[in-house]
Amino acid sequence: MNRGYVVTLAVGVLVALFGLIWALQGFGVLQGSPMSNTTTWSVIGPITALIGVVIAVLSWRRFRAGRR
């Protein structure tokens, strides 16, 4: 088992979570931040979340392929 894939998977999940939080703040769902209701974060958030999901999925696929 390669620990690099596990670390990359964790990083991908964290990046996706940050992107989700940024998107929710940008859309105004999460209030109380200077990022709330801001178009910039409404764009950056989903893009970051998508990048995180791609990293996590690719890492998971390589991890599963290495276990066979």
N, C-alpha and C positions, 0 to 999 in steps of 0.2 A: 504494500500500500504506500502510495506516495503522498506525503504530507503536504506537498505543494498544491495539489489539487484541492485538498480540504481547506487550506488557507485561502486559495483563490475563490473557492465557493463561498466562504465566509465574507470575504471582501465584496464579492458580487452582491450578496444579500444585503450587506450594510449599505452599499452604494444605492441599491434599489430602495431601501427604506428611507435614506436621506432624500432621494428624489421624490418619493411619495409625500414626505413631510413638506418639502419645498413646494410641491404642486398644490397640496391642500392649503398651505398658507397663501400661495399666489391666487388661488381661486376664492379665498376668503372664508374657507371652512374653519380653519384654525386662526383665531383672532389673537390680538395682543402682541404683535410683532411688527416691526417696520416693514417686514416682507409681506404682510397681509394685504390682500387686494391689489397686488402689483403684477402688471402684465409680464414683467421680466421673469418673475418666478413661476408664473403660469406657463411659460415656455421652457425655461431651464429645468424645472422639476420633472415633467414627463420624459424629457430627453434623458436626463440623468437616471431616472428609474428604468427606462428601457435599456440603457447601457448596462446597468447593474444586473438586470434580468438576463441579458445576453451573456455577460461574464459568468454568472452563476450556472446557466444552462450548459454552456460550453464546458465549464469545469466539471459539472456533474456527469456529462456524457463521457468525457475523457477518464474520469475517475471510475465510472462503471465499466468502460472498455478495458481498463487496466486490471480489473479484478477478474476478468474472464480467463 
